[in-house]
């Protein structure tokens, strides 16, 4: 991969040598500025250069996660400040009041998404739901996704899919143990829990979207090959989405045509791998429908079936073709549901392994409320109040998106009395917000009880601006209910079914990765041992 893409720092140095090609844009921008408004602009961090802005400060060479870096800057400049990454101006907010101004008062103003090269070359020209510009197309697709996949009624119909996939994954964990007369005779087994989690979350969403069972024991060889190809392509998508791309900072056609960094070539190759899989899914569904005389509305097997039924006589002519719309929406949902959910599950288990007393309390609650003679069901969740508090507290400390997906203002507005010009990009630092000592006592301490006492009424729905792990407003994540159900079901099954310890009996490192998502750098490797009667693992 490094053979094709320059490092952040080298790319920036390369651009400096080409500054003369874009200096005129900076001059035009300076000339066209309006007269100073009555309201001041937010403070801008120091160290900016002409044209390139603060790129050198955000090159990534210091190995500090972006959300942490922005947290340090907020401590210095306050909860509202700006900087420039090339031509775009970035607004960073991290306080309750500032976030409410942006995602409530100015919700519609900040409803757009900034253009990106990855969105153009891999995201089907920004047809993906979370990349699409605010407008008619986005509203149509979001409505379909919420109604036909993520609504409470649809999720209830798909409950068997969730339960089956989780139980099959638990069964595969149990299959690692030798067959004995009693579970107490079983030795512990070492497991890479991160791999298990990623396999589960991808298999689950692919089953819901395309009706395929990725990663299962009875998988066909061709499906296994397709799954591995798809997994790699998805990781490449996430990788390039977090890289510094010259065109994103300087949207000049020259940098797209010449492709100094090799990013365009890499994106085209990644898109080809992703699109090949998605096209196969679509072709299989079209062929299946052609062999059936009548498809009854409401009885579709998966999301692609639903989309084909709803769009059988309609192209989104104002934006994209039916084929592009279906593939882009499927890709958006797979990425959202597999990547961020896996990140969250990883942090929940890592946090519990480093707080064994909390893990023990969760298992005691499971034993008391559910017992050891049957598996937990989704209907049991309302009784597991401590377990729910643990999940919330992990989301508070380790939000999968410590910086929400960037927004862009479609007109001038005001945030905390500051003038924000049209075209400003908004980054919401949830990491800083959810550790604000003005709101959270002992903000860096893992304390699930806070959600049973001082913050008992706080939830994840985005209506309380001190806790917005899924965002807030019209561009918030539509999959909150789905993500919560999968998290509760998967973690509860793990903790009910197994006891956990670390190989060295030492705490896990909690090093956070770089980029816009908070990925745990090192995988979780644990020793597990069954804690239920062996007959319960024979699903």
Secondary structure as a PSIPRED ss2 file (coil, helix, strand):
# PSIPRED VFORMAT (PSIPRED V4.0)

   1 X C   1.000  0.000  0.000
   2 X C   1.000  0.000  0.000
   3 X C   1.000  0.000  0.000
   4 X C   1.000  0.000  0.000
   5 X C   1.000  0.000  0.000
   6 X C   1.000  0.000  0.000
   7 X C   1.000  0.000  0.000
   8 X H   0.000  1.000  0.000
   9 X H   0.000  1.000  0.000
  10 X H   0.000  1.000  0.000
  11 X H   0.000  1.000  0.000
  12 X H   0.000  1.000  0.000
  13 X H   0.000  1.000  0.000
  14 X H   0.000  1.000  0.000
  15 X H   0.000  1.000  0.000
  16 X H   0.000  1.000  0.000
  17 X C   1.000  0.000  0.000
  18 X C   1.000  0.000  0.000
  19 X H   0.000  1.000  0.000
  20 X H   0.000  1.000  0.000
  21 X H   0.000  1.000  0.000
  22 X C   1.000  0.000  0.000
  23 X H   0.000  1.000  0.000
  24 X H   0.000  1.000  0.000
  25 X H   0.000  1.000  0.000
  26 X H   0.000  1.000  0.000
  27 X H   0.000  1.000  0.000
  28 X H   0.000  1.000  0.000
  29 X H   0.000  1.000  0.000
  30 X H   0.000  1.000  0.000
  31 X H   0.000  1.000  0.000
  32 X C   1.000  0.000  0.000
  33 X C   1.000  0.000  0.000
  34 X C   1.000  0.000  0.000
  35 X C   1.000  0.000  0.000
  36 X C   1.000  0.000  0.000
  37 X C   1.000  0.000  0.000
  38 X C   1.000  0.000  0.000
  39 X C   1.000  0.000  0.000
  40 X C   1.000  0.000  0.000
  41 X C   1.000  0.000  0.000
  42 X C   1.000  0.000  0.000
  43 X E   0.000  0.000  1.000
  44 X E   0.000  0.000  1.000
  45 X C   1.000  0.000  0.000
  46 X C   1.000  0.000  0.000
  47 X C   1.000  0.000  0.000
  48 X C   1.000  0.000  0.000
  49 X E   0.000  0.000  1.000
  50 X C   1.000  0.000  0.000
  51 X C   1.000  0.000  0.000
  52 X C   1.000  0.000  0.000
  53 X E   0.000  0.000  1.000
  54 X C   1.000  0.000  0.000
  55 X H   0.000  1.000  0.000
  56 X H   0.000  1.000  0.000
  57 X H   0.000  1.000  0.000
  58 X H   0.000  1.000  0.000
  59 X C   1.000  0.000  0.000
  60 X C   1.000  0.000  0.000
  61 X C   1.000  0.000  0.000
  62 X C   1.000  0.000  0.000
  63 X C   1.000  0.000  0.000
  64 X C   1.000  0.000  0.000
  65 X C   1.000  0.000  0.000
  66 X H   0.000  1.000  0.000
  67 X H   0.000  1.000  0.000
  68 X H   0.000  1.000  0.000
  69 X H   0.000  1.000  0.000
  70 X H   0.000  1.000  0.000
  71 X H   0.000  1.000  0.000
  72 X H   0.000  1.000  0.000
  73 X H   0.000  1.000  0.000
  74 X H   0.000  1.000  0.000
  75 X H   0.000  1.000  0.000
  76 X H   0.000  1.000  0.000
  77 X H   0.000  1.000  0.000
  78 X C   1.000  0.000  0.000
  79 X C   1.000  0.000  0.000
  80 X E   0.000  0.000  1.000
  81 X E   0.000  0.000  1.000
  82 X E   0.000  0.000  1.000
  83 X E   0.000  0.000  1.000
  84 X E   0.000  0.000  1.000
  85 X E   0.000  0.000  1.000
  86 X C   1.000  0.000  0.000
  87 X C   1.000  0.000  0.000
  88 X E   0.000  0.000  1.000
  89 X E   0.000  0.000  1.000
  90 X E   0.000  0.000  1.000
  91 X E   0.000  0.000  1.000
  92 X E   0.000  0.000  1.000
  93 X E   0.000  0.000  1.000
  94 X C   1.000  0.000  0.000
  95 X C   1.000  0.000  0.000
  96 X H   0.000  1.000  0.000
  97 X H   0.000  1.000  0.000
  98 X H   0.000  1.000  0.000
  99 X H   0.000  1.000  0.000
 100 X H   0.000  1.000  0.000
 101 X H   0.000  1.000  0.000
 102 X H   0.000  1.000  0.000
 103 X H   0.000  1.000  0.000
 104 X H   0.000  1.000  0.000
 105 X H   0.000  1.000  0.000
 106 X C   1.000  0.000  0.000
 107 X C   1.000  0.000  0.000
 108 X C   1.000  0.000  0.000
 109 X C   1.000  0.000  0.000
 110 X C   1.000  0.000  0.000
 111 X C   1.000  0.000  0.000
 112 X E   0.000  0.000  1.000
 113 X C   1.000  0.000  0.000
 114 X C   1.000  0.000  0.000
 115 X C   1.000  0.000  0.000
 116 X C   1.000  0.000  0.000
 117 X H   0.000  1.000  0.000
 118 X H   0.000  1.000  0.000
 119 X H   0.000  1.000  0.000
 120 X H   0.000  1.000  0.000
 121 X H   0.000  1.000  0.000
 122 X C   1.000  0.000  0.000
 123 X C   1.000  0.000  0.000
 124 X C   1.000  0.000  0.000
 125 X C   1.000  0.000  0.000
 126 X C   1.000  0.000  0.000
 127 X C   1.000  0.000  0.000
 128 X C   1.000  0.000  0.000
 129 X C   1.000  0.000  0.000
 130 X C   1.000  0.000  0.000
 131 X C   1.000  0.000  0.000
 132 X C   1.000  0.000  0.000
 133 X C   1.000  0.000  0.000
 134 X C   1.000  0.000  0.000
 135 X C   1.000  0.000  0.000
 136 X H   0.000  1.000  0.000
 137 X H   0.000  1.000  0.000
 138 X H   0.000  1.000  0.000
 139 X H   0.000  1.000  0.000
 140 X H   0.000  1.000  0.000
 141 X H   0.000  1.000  0.000
 142 X H   0.000  1.000  0.000
 143 X H   0.000  1.000  0.000
 144 X H   0.000  1.000  0.000
 145 X H   0.000  1.000  0.000
 146 X H   0.000  1.000  0.000
 147 X H   0.000  1.000  0.000
 148 X H   0.000  1.000  0.000
 149 X H   0.000  1.000  0.000
 150 X H   0.000  1.000  0.000
 151 X C   1.000  0.000  0.000
 152 X H   0.000  1.000  0.000
 153 X H   0.000  1.000  0.000
 154 X H   0.000  1.000  0.000
 155 X H   0.000  1.000  0.000
 156 X H   0.000  1.000  0.000
 157 X H   0.000  1.000  0.000
 158 X C   1.000  0.000  0.000
 159 X H   0.000  1.000  0.000
 160 X H   0.000  1.000  0.000
 161 X H   0.000  1.000  0.000
 162 X H   0.000  1.000  0.000
 163 X H   0.000  1.000  0.000
 164 X H   0.000  1.000  0.000
 165 X H   0.000  1.000  0.000
 166 X H   0.000  1.000  0.000
 167 X H   0.000  1.000  0.000
 168 X H   0.000  1.000  0.000
 169 X H   0.000  1.000  0.000
 170 X H   0.000  1.000  0.000
 171 X H   0.000  1.000  0.000
 172 X H   0.000  1.000  0.000
 173 X H   0.000  1.000  0.000
 174 X H   0.000  1.000  0.000
 175 X C   1.000  0.000  0.000
 176 X C   1.000  0.000  0.000
 177 X C   1.000  0.000  0.000
 178 X C   1.000  0.000  0.000
 179 X C   1.000  0.000  0.000
 180 X C   1.000  0.000  0.000
 181 X C   1.000  0.000  0.000
 182 X C   1.000  0.000  0.000
 183 X H   0.000  1.000  0.000
 184 X H   0.000  1.000  0.000
 185 X H   0.000  1.000  0.000
 186 X C   1.000  0.000  0.000
 187 X C   1.000  0.000  0.000
 188 X C   1.000  0.000  0.000
 189 X E   0.000  0.000  1.000
 190 X E   0.000  0.000  1.000
 191 X E   0.000  0.000  1.000
 192 X E   0.000  0.000  1.000
 193 X H   0.000  1.000  0.000
 194 X H   0.000  1.000  0.000
 195 X H   0.000  1.000  0.000
 196 X H   0.000  1.000  0.000
 197 X H   0.000  1.000  0.000
 198 X H   0.000  1.000  0.000
 199 X H   0.000  1.000  0.000
 200 X H   0.000  1.000  0.000
 201 X H   0.000  1.000  0.000
 202 X H   0.000  1.000  0.000
 203 X H   0.000  1.000  0.000
 204 X H   0.000  1.000  0.000
 205 X H   0.000  1.000  0.000
 206 X H   0.000  1.000  0.000
 207 X H   0.000  1.000  0.000
 208 X H   0.000  1.000  0.000
 209 X H   0.000  1.000  0.000
 210 X H   0.000  1.000  0.000
 211 X C   1.000  0.000  0.000
 212 X C   1.000  0.000  0.000
 213 X C   1.000  0.000  0.000
 214 X C   1.000  0.000  0.000
 215 X C   1.000  0.000  0.000
 216 X C   1.000  0.000  0.000
 217 X C   1.000  0.000  0.000
 218 X C   1.000  0.000  0.000
 219 X C   1.000  0.000  0.000
 220 X C   1.000  0.000  0.000
 221 X H   0.000  1.000  0.000
 222 X H   0.000  1.000  0.000
 223 X H   0.000  1.000  0.000
 224 X H   0.000  1.000  0.000
 225 X H   0.000  1.000  0.000
 226 X H   0.000  1.000  0.000
 227 X H   0.000  1.000  0.000
 228 X H   0.000  1.000  0.000
 229 X H   0.000  1.000  0.000
 230 X H   0.000  1.000  0.000
 231 X H   0.000  1.000  0.000
 232 X H   0.000  1.000  0.000
 233 X H   0.000  1.000  0.000
 234 X H   0.000  1.000  0.000
 235 X H   0.000  1.000  0.000
 236 X H   0.000  1.000  0.000
 237 X H   0.000  1.000  0.000
 238 X H   0.000  1.000  0.000
 239 X H   0.000  1.000  0.000
 240 X H   0.000  1.000  0.000
 241 X H   0.000  1.000  0.000
 242 X C   1.000  0.000  0.000
 243 X C   1.000  0.000  0.000
 244 X C   1.000  0.000  0.000
 245 X C   1.000  0.000  0.000
 246 X H   0.000  1.000  0.000
 247 X H   0.000  1.000  0.000
 248 X H   0.000  1.000  0.000
 249 X H   0.000  1.000  0.000
 250 X C   1.000  0.000  0.000
 251 X C   1.000  0.000  0.000
 252 X C   1.000  0.000  0.000
 253 X H   0.000  1.000  0.000
 254 X H   0.000  1.000  0.000
 255 X H   0.000  1.000  0.000
 256 X H   0.000  1.000  0.000
 257 X H   0.000  1.000  0.000
 258 X H   0.000  1.000  0.000
 259 X C   1.000  0.000  0.000
 260 X C   1.000  0.000  0.000
 261 X C   1.000  0.000  0.000
 262 X C   1.000  0.000  0.000
 263 X H   0.000  1.000  0.000
 264 X H   0.000  1.000  0.000
 265 X H   0.000  1.000  0.000
 266 X H   0.000  1.000  0.000
 267 X H   0.000  1.000  0.000
 268 X H   0.000  1.000  0.000
 269 X H   0.000  1.000  0.000
 270 X H   0.000  1.000  0.000
 271 X H   0.000  1.000  0.000
 272 X H   0.000  1.000  0.000
 273 X H   0.000  1.000  0.000
 274 X H   0.000  1.000  0.000
 275 X H   0.000  1.000  0.000
 276 X H   0.000  1.000  0.000
 277 X H   0.000  1.000  0.000
 278 X H   0.000  1.000  0.000
 279 X H   0.000  1.000  0.000
 280 X H   0.000  1.000  0.000
 281 X H   0.000  1.000  0.000
 282 X H   0.000  1.000  0.000
 283 X H   0.000  1.000  0.000
 284 X H   0.000  1.000  0.000
 285 X H   0.000  1.000  0.000
 286 X H   0.000  1.000  0.000
 287 X H   0.000  1.000  0.000
 288 X H   0.000  1.000  0.000
 289 X H   0.000  1.000  0.000
 290 X H   0.000  1.000  0.000
 291 X C   1.000  0.000  0.000
 292 X C   1.000  0.000  0.000
 293 X C   1.000  0.000  0.000
 294 X C   1.000  0.000  0.000
 295 X C   1.000  0.000  0.000
 296 X C   1.000  0.000  0.000
 297 X C   1.000  0.000  0.000
 298 X C   1.000  0.000  0.000
 299 X C   1.000  0.000  0.000
 300 X C   1.000  0.000  0.000
 301 X C   1.000  0.000  0.000
 302 X C   1.000  0.000  0.000
 303 X H   0.000  1.000  0.000
 304 X H   0.000  1.000  0.000
 305 X H   0.000  1.000  0.000
 306 X H   0.000  1.000  0.000
 307 X H   0.000  1.000  0.000
 308 X H   0.000  1.000  0.000
 309 X H   0.000  1.000  0.000
 310 X H   0.000  1.000  0.000
 311 X C   1.000  0.000  0.000
 312 X C   1.000  0.000  0.000
 313 X C   1.000  0.000  0.000
 314 X C   1.000  0.000  0.000
 315 X C   1.000  0.000  0.000
 316 X E   0.000  0.000  1.000
 317 X C   1.000  0.000  0.000
 318 X C   1.000  0.000  0.000
 319 X C   1.000  0.000  0.000
 320 X E   0.000  0.000  1.000
 321 X C   1.000  0.000  0.000
 322 X H   0.000  1.000  0.000
 323 X H   0.000  1.000  0.000
 324 X H   0.000  1.000  0.000
 325 X H   0.000  1.000  0.000
 326 X H   0.000  1.000  0.000
 327 X H   0.000  1.000  0.000
 328 X H   0.000  1.000  0.000
 329 X H   0.000  1.000  0.000
 330 X H   0.000  1.000  0.000
 331 X H   0.000  1.000  0.000
 332 X H   0.000  1.000  0.000
 333 X H   0.000  1.000  0.000
 334 X H   0.000  1.000  0.000
 335 X H   0.000  1.000  0.000
 336 X H   0.000  1.000  0.000
 337 X H   0.000  1.000  0.000
 338 X H   0.000  1.000  0.000
 339 X H   0.000  1.000  0.000
 340 X H   0.000  1.000  0.000
 341 X H   0.000  1.000  0.000
 342 X H   0.000  1.000  0.000
 343 X H   0.000  1.000  0.000
 344 X H   0.000  1.000  0.000
 345 X H   0.000  1.000  0.000
 346 X H   0.000  1.000  0.000
 347 X H   0.000  1.000  0.000
 348 X H   0.000  1.000  0.000
 349 X H   0.000  1.000  0.000
 350 X H   0.000  1.000  0.000
 351 X H   0.000  1.000  0.000
 352 X H   0.000  1.000  0.000
 353 X H   0.000  1.000  0.000
 354 X C   1.000  0.000  0.000
 355 X C   1.000  0.000  0.000
 356 X H   0.000  1.000  0.000
 357 X H   0.000  1.000  0.000
 358 X H   0.000  1.000  0.000
 359 X H   0.000  1.000  0.000
 360 X H   0.000  1.000  0.000
 361 X H   0.000  1.000  0.000
 362 X H   0.000  1.000  0.000
 363 X H   0.000  1.000  0.000
 364 X H   0.000  1.000  0.000
 365 X H   0.000  1.000  0.000
 366 X H   0.000  1.000  0.000
 367 X H   0.000  1.000  0.000
 368 X H   0.000  1.000  0.000
 369 X H   0.000  1.000  0.000
 370 X C   1.000  0.000  0.000
 371 X C   1.000  0.000  0.000
 372 X C   1.000  0.000  0.000
 373 X C   1.000  0.000  0.000
 374 X C   1.000  0.000  0.000
 375 X C   1.000  0.000  0.000
 376 X C   1.000  0.000  0.000
 377 X C   1.000  0.000  0.000
 378 X H   0.000  1.000  0.000
 379 X H   0.000  1.000  0.000
 380 X H   0.000  1.000  0.000
 381 X H   0.000  1.000  0.000
 382 X H   0.000  1.000  0.000
 383 X H   0.000  1.000  0.000
 384 X C   1.000  0.000  0.000
 385 X H   0.000  1.000  0.000
 386 X H   0.000  1.000  0.000
 387 X H   0.000  1.000  0.000
 388 X H   0.000  1.000  0.000
 389 X H   0.000  1.000  0.000
 390 X H   0.000  1.000  0.000
 391 X H   0.000  1.000  0.000
 392 X H   0.000  1.000  0.000
 393 X H   0.000  1.000  0.000
 394 X H   0.000  1.000  0.000
 395 X H   0.000  1.000  0.000
 396 X H   0.000  1.000  0.000
 397 X H   0.000  1.000  0.000
 398 X C   1.000  0.000  0.000
 399 X C   1.000  0.000  0.000
 400 X C   1.000  0.000  0.000
 401 X C   1.000  0.000  0.000
 402 X C   1.000  0.000  0.000
 403 X E   0.000  0.000  1.000
 404 X C   1.000  0.000  0.000
 405 X C   1.000  0.000  0.000
 406 X C   1.000  0.000  0.000
 407 X E   0.000  0.000  1.000
 408 X E   0.000  0.000  1.000
 409 X C   1.000  0.000  0.000
 410 X C   1.000  0.000  0.000
 411 X C   1.000  0.000  0.000
 412 X C   1.000  0.000  0.000
 413 X E   0.000  0.000  1.000
 414 X E   0.000  0.000  1.000
 415 X E   0.000  0.000  1.000
 416 X C   1.000  0.000  0.000
 417 X C   1.000  0.000  0.000
 418 X E   0.000  0.000  1.000
 419 X E   0.000  0.000  1.000
 420 X E   0.000  0.000  1.000
 421 X C   1.000  0.000  0.000
 422 X C   1.000  0.000  0.000
 423 X C   1.000  0.000  0.000
 424 X C   1.000  0.000  0.000
 425 X E   0.000  0.000  1.000
 426 X E   0.000  0.000  1.000
 427 X E   0.000  0.000  1.000
 428 X E   0.000  0.000  1.000
 429 X E   0.000  0.000  1.000
 430 X H   0.000  1.000  0.000
 431 X H   0.000  1.000  0.000
 432 X H   0.000  1.000  0.000
 433 X H   0.000  1.000  0.000
 434 X C   1.000  0.000  0.000
 435 X C   1.000  0.000  0.000
 436 X C   1.000  0.000  0.000
 437 X C   1.000  0.000  0.000
 438 X C   1.000  0.000  0.000
 439 X C   1.000  0.000  0.000
 440 X C   1.000  0.000  0.000
 441 X C   1.000  0.000  0.000
 442 X C   1.000  0.000  0.000
 443 X C   1.000  0.000  0.000
 444 X C   1.000  0.000  0.000
 445 X C   1.000  0.000  0.000
 446 X C   1.000  0.000  0.000
 447 X C   1.000  0.000  0.000
 448 X H   0.000  1.000  0.000
 449 X H   0.000  1.000  0.000
 450 X H   0.000  1.000  0.000
 451 X H   0.000  1.000  0.000
 452 X H   0.000  1.000  0.000
 453 X C   1.000  0.000  0.000
 454 X C   1.000  0.000  0.000
 455 X C   1.000  0.000  0.000
 456 X C   1.000  0.000  0.000
 457 X C   1.000  0.000  0.000
 458 X C   1.000  0.000  0.000
 459 X C   1.000  0.000  0.000
 460 X C   1.000  0.000  0.000
 461 X C   1.000  0.000  0.000
 462 X C   1.000  0.000  0.000
 463 X C   1.000  0.000  0.000
 464 X C   1.000  0.000  0.000
 465 X C   1.000  0.000  0.000
 466 X C   1.000  0.000  0.000
 467 X C   1.000  0.000  0.000
 468 X C   1.000  0.000  0.000
 469 X C   1.000  0.000  0.000
 470 X C   1.000  0.000  0.000
 471 X C   1.000  0.000  0.000
 472 X C   1.000  0.000  0.000
 473 X C   1.000  0.000  0.000
 474 X C   1.000  0.000  0.000
 475 X C   1.000  0.000  0.000
 476 X C   1.000  0.000  0.000
 477 X C   1.000  0.000  0.000
 478 X C   1.000  0.000  0.000
 479 X C   1.000  0.000  0.000
 480 X H   0.000  1.000  0.000
 481 X H   0.000  1.000  0.000
 482 X H   0.000  1.000  0.000
 483 X H   0.000  1.000  0.000
 484 X H   0.000  1.000  0.000
 485 X H   0.000  1.000  0.000
 486 X H   0.000  1.000  0.000
 487 X H   0.000  1.000  0.000
 488 X H   0.000  1.000  0.000
 489 X H   0.000  1.000  0.000
 490 X H   0.000  1.000  0.000
 491 X H   0.000  1.000  0.000
 492 X H   0.000  1.000  0.000
 493 X H   0.000  1.000  0.000
 494 X H   0.000  1.000  0.000
 495 X H   0.000  1.000  0.000
 496 X H   0.000  1.000  0.000
 497 X H   0.000  1.000  0.000
 498 X E   0.000  0.000  1.000
 499 X E   0.000  0.000  1.000
 500 X E   0.000  0.000  1.000
 501 X E   0.000  0.000  1.000
 502 X E   0.000  0.000  1.000
 503 X C   1.000  0.000  0.000
 504 X C   1.000  0.000  0.000
 505 X C   1.000  0.000  0.000
 506 X C   1.000  0.000  0.000
 507 X C   1.000  0.000  0.000
 508 X C   1.000  0.000  0.000
 509 X C   1.000  0.000  0.000
 510 X C   1.000  0.000  0.000
 511 X C   1.000  0.000  0.000
 512 X E   0.000  0.000  1.000
 513 X C   1.000  0.000  0.000
 514 X C   1.000  0.000  0.000
 515 X C   1.000  0.000  0.000
 516 X C   1.000  0.000  0.000
 517 X C   1.000  0.000  0.000
 518 X C   1.000  0.000  0.000
 519 X C   1.000  0.000  0.000
 520 X E   0.000  0.000  1.000
 521 X C   1.000  0.000  0.000
 522 X C   1.000  0.000  0.000
 523 X C   1.000  0.000  0.000
 524 X C   1.000  0.000  0.000
 525 X E   0.000  0.000  1.000
 526 X E   0.000  0.000  1.000
 527 X E   0.000  0.000  1.000
 528 X E   0.000  0.000  1.000
 529 X E   0.000  0.000  1.000
 530 X E   0.000  0.000  1.000
 531 X C   1.000  0.000  0.000
 532 X C   1.000  0.000  0.000
 533 X C   1.000  0.000  0.000
 534 X H   0.000  1.000  0.000
 535 X H   0.000  1.000  0.000
 536 X H   0.000  1.000  0.000
 537 X H   0.000  1.000  0.000
 538 X C   1.000  0.000  0.000
 539 X C   1.000  0.000  0.000
